[in-house]
Each structure stands twice: as C-alpha cells, then as structure tokens.
C-alpha cells in the first residue's frame, strides 16, 4: 500500500480522490488486522463510520503532499 501511495499524486480530479480513499481504506484495514493480532480466520476486520472520517482526513493530508 505504501509503495503504491505516491500514485495518488499523478491522478487528478475525482479519480485521484477515489484512489486516495482506496489507499486509506486499505491502510485502515491493515491497522485493524494488526489490532486483531493477524487472527483474521476467527474475526473479520471491518471498518466503521468513524473510520470514514479518519480516512477522509488522511486523504486530505495526502492531497497536500504529506504522506
């Protein structure tokens, strides 16, 4: 995810924002998997409403070039 993240600066407009949110969603899921101690066979990692606010905030930081 982190290796591909710089691609968001090459894509403009709505597609760029969608790509930023895809990257942030993937990173957030990875955070959840780590919190589950990688035990994804017993518990499925999920995102909640509050995760969307965090993802939007982080996507905004990405658009400002702060990744």
N, C-alpha and C positions, 0 to 999 in steps of 0.2 A: 504494500500500500504506500509506504513512504517513498519508495523508489519511483513509483508512477505519479506521485502527487505533483511534481513540477509541471506535468502536462496541463494542469488546470490553467496555467498562465499563457498557454498557447491557444486556448479555445475561448472565444469571446461570446458575449451575449448570454442568452438563456441557457444554451448548451454548456457554457462554462460554469454557470451556477449549478446546473444539474450535476455536472461532473464533480464540482466541489462537494455537493451533498452526498454523492455516491462515495467519495473518498472518506468523508467524515462519518458516514454511516458504517462503512467497513471498519474504520478505526474504533468507533464506539462498540461495535460488536466484538472486536478483538479485546477491548477493555473488559467487556462482560465475560468473555471466555476466560480471561486471566483471573477475574474475580471468582469464577467457578472452579478455579484451580484446574482448568482444562478438562473438567469432568462433564463433557457435553453429551455423553451417552446416557447420563442419568437426568440431566436438566438441560433444557434448550435455552440458549441465551436469547433474550428478547429486548427490544427497545420499547421505551415508554414515552408518553407525551413530553415529559421533562427532558428527555434526551433530544427531542427535536429542537428545543430552544438552545441547548448546548451546541448541537450540530450547526444551527444557523449562525450562532456567534462565532464558532470556529471557522465556518465557511467565509464569514466576513473578514476574519483575520487573514485567511488565505488570499482573498482578493486584494488585500492591501500589501501582499508580498511578504507577510510574516508567517512563515510556515516552519 
